[in-house]
Amino acid sequence: DGHVYVWDVRRLACLHRHPDEGCIHGTSISCSSDGRYYATGSDSGVVNVYHTSNQGKPQPKPVKALLNLTTSIDQIQFNSDSQLLAFNSRIKKQSLRLAHLPSCTVFANWPTARTPLH
């Protein structure tokens, strides 16, 4: 429904709910291991990166909207120190991207024709 729900798993209760900016149908979500970021993916290929400090606000703005893919986002994953964010779509070949955090820039030089993805 285009919203992000923050749950307290111990109490089985929703703590917050906010719209995922520009999203109609969310397909994936991931939280960084250090708790600083969370990212959402949509069926239109948009990945929104949010800072958790804005979590309680009624309509938090993403730190960055990554518009590098045009097909549904299947997976989003932060690396162990939250320096990198990987996201992909299975619909098209070569649809894996890496973003550097906190600058939220996507590596334009990867993947290349010399590093094919299978």
Long-range contacts (C-beta under 8 A, 24 or more apart in sequence): 1-26, 2-26, 4-29, 4-38, 4-40, 4-50, 6-55, 16-55, 16-56, 18-55, 18-57, 18-58, 18-59, 18-60, 19-59, 20-48, 21-48, 21-59, 21-61, 21-62, 21-65, 22-46, 22-48, 22-65, 23-48, 27-72, 27-73, 27-74, 28-73, 28-74, 28-75, 28-76, 28-87, 29-76, 30-75, 30-76, 30-77, 30-78, 30-85, 31-78, 32-78, 32-82, 32-101, 33-78, 33-80, 33-81, 33-82, 34-81, 34-82, 36-82, 37-63, 37-78, 37-82, 37-85, 37-101, 39-76, 39-78, 39-85, 39-87, 40-76, 41-72, 41-73, 41-74, 41-75, 41-76, 41-87, 42-72, 42-73, 43-72, 43-73, 44-70, 44-72, 45-69, 45-70, 45-71, 45-72, 45-73, 45-89, 46-73, 47-73, 47-76, 47-85, 47-87, 47-99, 49-85, 49-99, 49-101, 49-104, 63-102, 63-104, 64-99, 64-104, 66-97, 66-99, 66-104, 66-106, 68-97, 68-106, 69-95, 69-97, 71-95, 93-117
